[in-house]
């Protein structure tokens, strides 16, 4: 897969657009990032998401289907401001870390 496509899948579309406009600070990739590969299972998840969202009449962008598929496949929570992920069944998502850590009362350092 071309580096451009990998970056598009790994980072927010807005951050990628800013990066392309010459703002490299928009994207921070740390050495602790693990690159996951898309496999047949990911494709099956993505196809199921496509079918379910098409039946609901609420399609989402293709790149976001892949992101949702990876999150579901690996049982990950998705931290995002994109509201259309609400249409993906069984996807755990939120806009802030505290959305995933309700037992922590002060999450100011984790946002």
C-alpha positions as CSV (number, residue, x, y, z in Angstrom):
1,X,0.0,0.0,0.0
2,X,1.3,3.4,-0.9
3,X,2.5,5.6,1.9
4,X,-0.1,8.2,1.1
5,X,-2.9,5.7,1.6
6,X,-1.3,4.4,4.8
7,X,-1.2,8.0,6.2
8,X,-4.8,8.6,5.1
9,X,-5.9,5.5,7.0
10,X,-3.9,6.3,10.1
11,X,-4.6,10.0,10.6
12,X,-7.6,12.2,10.6
13,X,-8.5,13.6,7.2
14,X,-8.3,17.2,8.4
15,X,-4.9,16.6,9.8
16,X,-3.8,15.0,6.6
17,X,-5.0,17.9,4.6
18,X,-3.1,20.3,6.9
19,X,0.0,18.2,6.5
20,X,-0.3,18.3,2.7
21,X,-0.6,22.2,2.9
22,X,2.8,22.3,4.6
23,X,1.9,22.0,8.3
24,X,3.8,18.9,9.5
25,X,3.0,19.7,13.1
26,X,-0.6,18.7,12.3
27,X,0.5,15.1,12.4
28,X,2.4,13.6,15.3
29,X,3.5,10.0,14.9
30,X,5.3,8.5,17.8
31,X,7.6,5.4,17.8
32,X,5.0,3.7,20.0
33,X,2.5,3.5,17.2
34,X,1.8,0.0,15.9
35,X,0.9,-0.2,12.2
36,X,-2.0,-2.7,11.7
37,X,-2.3,-4.4,8.4
38,X,-5.6,-4.8,6.5
39,X,-6.4,-8.4,6.0
40,X,-9.3,-10.5,4.8
41,X,-11.0,-10.2,8.2
42,X,-10.8,-6.4,8.0
43,X,-12.3,-6.5,4.5
44,X,-15.2,-8.6,5.8
45,X,-15.8,-6.1,8.6
46,X,-15.7,-3.3,6.1
47,X,-18.1,-5.0,3.8
48,X,-20.5,-5.7,6.6
49,X,-20.4,-2.1,7.7
50,X,-21.0,-0.9,4.2
51,X,-24.0,-3.2,3.8
52,X,-25.6,-2.3,7.2
53,X,-25.1,1.5,6.6
54,X,-26.4,1.2,3.1
55,X,-29.5,-0.5,4.4
56,X,-29.9,2.2,7.0
57,X,-29.5,4.9,4.3
58,X,-26.6,6.4,6.3
59,X,-23.4,5.7,4.3
60,X,-20.0,7.0,5.6
61,X,-16.8,7.8,3.7
62,X,-14.9,4.7,2.5
63,X,-11.8,5.6,4.6
64,X,-14.0,5.8,7.7
65,X,-15.5,2.4,7.0
66,X,-11.9,1.0,7.0
67,X,-11.2,2.8,10.3
68,X,-14.4,1.4,11.9
69,X,-13.6,-2.0,10.5
70,X,-10.2,-2.0,12.1
71,X,-11.6,-0.8,15.4
72,X,-14.3,-3.5,15.5
73,X,-11.9,-6.2,14.3
74,X,-9.4,-5.5,17.1
75,X,-11.9,-4.5,19.7
76,X,-10.5,-0.9,19.9
77,X,-12.3,2.2,21.0
78,X,-12.3,5.1,18.5
79,X,-11.5,8.6,19.7
80,X,-13.0,10.9,17.1
81,X,-15.1,14.0,16.5
82,X,-16.7,12.5,13.4
83,X,-20.3,12.1,14.3
84,X,-21.2,9.7,11.5
85,X,-19.4,6.9,13.4
86,X,-22.6,6.8,15.6
87,X,-24.2,4.9,12.8
88,X,-21.8,2.0,13.0
89,X,-23.3,-0.7,15.2
90,X,-21.2,-2.0,18.2
91,X,-18.5,0.6,17.7
92,X,-17.2,2.1,20.9
93,X,-16.4,5.7,20.2
94,X,-16.1,9.0,22.0
95,X,-14.7,12.5,21.7
96,X,-12.5,12.6,24.8
97,X,-10.5,10.0,26.7
98,X,-12.9,10.5,29.6
99,X,-15.6,9.0,27.5
100,X,-13.8,5.7,27.8
101,X,-12.6,6.0,31.4
102,X,-15.7,6.9,33.4
103,X,-14.2,5.7,36.7
104,X,-11.5,8.4,36.5
105,X,-12.9,11.7,37.9
106,X,-10.2,14.1,36.7
107,X,-9.1,13.4,33.2
108,X,-7.8,16.9,32.4
109,X,-4.3,15.5,31.7
110,X,-5.7,12.9,29.3
111,X,-7.6,15.0,26.8
